[in-house]
Amino acid sequence: MNANRIINMIVRQVMRRLVTRGVDKGFDLADRVTRKPGETHSAPSDPEGKRRMAESAGRQRQNMKQAQQLTRQMRRFMKF
């Protein structure tokens, strides 16, 4: 490897990290600006909220499995 490739590799890594940090900071700022007073982050810390999120995730998994089964059945009967 020559020096030019090594320098390019290092510059790309540094730029990727800087851009990622900038995007994260921008999203955090947008979240703070759009959040209503007294509102907290979307992740609930109370056990009831966690339980509801787990149930919702279970329903989503079940719906996704049903959609996949339906897609498989449709592919079997519909041949293009």
C-alpha positions, 0 to 999 in steps of 0.5 A, a space after each residue: 500500500 502506498 501512502 496516498 491510499 493509507 491517508 485516504 483510508 484514514 480521512 474516510 474513517 474520520 469523515 464517516 465518524 464526524 458525519 455520523 456524530 453530526 447527524 446524531 446531534 441534528 436528530 437530538 436537536 430536532 427531537 428537543 425542539 419538537 417535543 412538547 413541554 413535560 413530554 419525555 423520550 419515547 422509551 417508557 421506563 415504567 413496567 406497564 409501558 414496557 409490558 405494552 411495548 412487548 405485547 405490541 411487538 408480539 402482535 407485530 411479529 404475528 401479523 408479519 408471519 401471517 403476511 408472509 404466509 399469505 404471500 407464499 400462498 399467493 405466489 403458489 397460486 398466481 404464476 406469472 
